[in-house]
Amino acid sequence: MAEYIFAYHGGKAPESPEEGAKVMQAWMAWMEKAGSAMKDPGKPAGMSKTVSSGGVSNDGGANPISGYTIVNAGSIDEAIEIAKGCPILDDGGSVEVAELMDM
């Protein structure tokens, strides 16, 4: 099994404690459905800065990361199938899927 990182982009923060509880319930259900494939459920990300040879940008770039998850899957296609159920998609966000390479 290979490891894949899901880098989350976009989405929106819950507007109330009730909405936050509903969102958290959706994430927990998705993680439970992923079962043993869920290696690291990850965390949301705060404000980001982009460091380049030209300096530091305070805007997080064109599409700042909003969180991550790491899963185990037999192929990138299997990882994509897991990502298709991610609750961030319901909030207008996206999931970038990439294999983590051993060095």
C-alpha positions as a printed Julia matrix, in Angstrom:
103×3 Matrix{Float64}:
   0.0    0.0    0.0
   1.18   3.47  -0.83
   0.5    6.62   1.17
  -1.42   9.49  -0.4
  -1.85  13.01   0.86
  -5.12  14.84   0.43
  -4.42  18.58   0.36
  -7.62  20.52   0.91
  -8.28  23.85  -0.76
 -11.18  26.18  -0.12
 -14.3   25.25   1.76
 -15.83  27.5    4.37
 -15.85  27.76   8.13
 -19.09  26.9    9.94
 -21.17  29.96  10.79
 -22.61  28.65  14.06
 -21.83  26.04  16.72
 -24.73  23.94  15.41
 -23.38  24.06  11.87
 -19.92  23.23  13.24
 -21.29  20.12  14.96
 -23.02  19.03  11.75
 -19.83  19.53   9.72
 -17.76  17.62  12.28
 -20.27  14.76  12.19
 -19.92  14.58   8.38
 -16.11  14.47   8.63
 -16.23  11.76  11.32
 -18.62   9.65   9.23
 -16.36  10.0    6.19
 -13.28   8.99   8.22
 -15.14   6.01   9.69
 -16.18   4.91   6.2
 -12.53   5.09   5.06
 -11.69   2.67   7.88
  -8.16   1.32   7.96
  -7.22   3.38   4.89
  -7.25   6.48   7.12
  -3.62   6.71   8.28
  -3.67  10.29   9.6
  -6.96  12.21   9.65
  -4.9   15.39   9.49
  -5.85  18.86  10.59
  -7.21  22.09   9.2
  -4.62  24.71   8.3
  -4.55  28.32   9.43
  -3.44  31.36   7.49
  -0.53  30.56   5.2
   2.37  32.48   3.7
   4.26  31.6    0.56
   8.06  31.64   0.66
   9.87  31.97  -2.67
  13.27  33.18  -3.87
  11.64  36.6   -4.31
  10.53  36.87  -0.69
   7.46  36.09   1.41
   3.88  36.6    0.3
   1.21  36.92   2.98
  -1.66  35.68   0.82
  -0.95  31.94   0.76
  -0.63  31.89  -3.03
  -3.24  31.35  -5.7
  -4.97  28.44  -3.94
  -3.97  28.25  -0.25
  -4.13  24.94   1.56
  -6.94  24.61   4.1
  -5.95  21.24   5.59
  -4.68  17.73   4.9
  -5.28  14.0    5.43
  -3.04  10.99   4.73
  -4.54   7.7    3.55
  -3.23   4.29   2.53
  -4.44   3.0   -0.83
  -3.42   0.46  -3.47
  -3.38   3.08  -6.24
  -4.06   6.74  -6.86
  -7.43   5.71  -8.31
  -8.35   4.06  -4.99
  -7.23   7.19  -3.14
  -9.37   9.32  -5.46
 -12.41   7.18  -4.67
 -11.87   7.86  -0.96
 -11.42  11.59  -1.67
 -14.69  11.74  -3.61
 -16.57  11.28  -0.33
 -14.75  14.09   1.51
 -17.13  16.6    3.15
 -15.07  19.59   1.96
 -16.57  18.99  -1.5
 -20.0   19.85  -0.07
 -18.65  23.23   1.08
 -17.26  24.25  -2.32
 -13.72  23.06  -1.59
 -11.49  20.65  -3.49
  -9.12  17.79  -2.7
  -5.71  17.5   -4.33
  -4.5   13.88  -4.25
  -0.8   12.99  -4.53
   1.28   9.94  -3.66
   3.84  10.43  -0.91
   7.14   9.16  -2.26
   9.72   7.25  -0.2
  13.19   8.7   -0.53
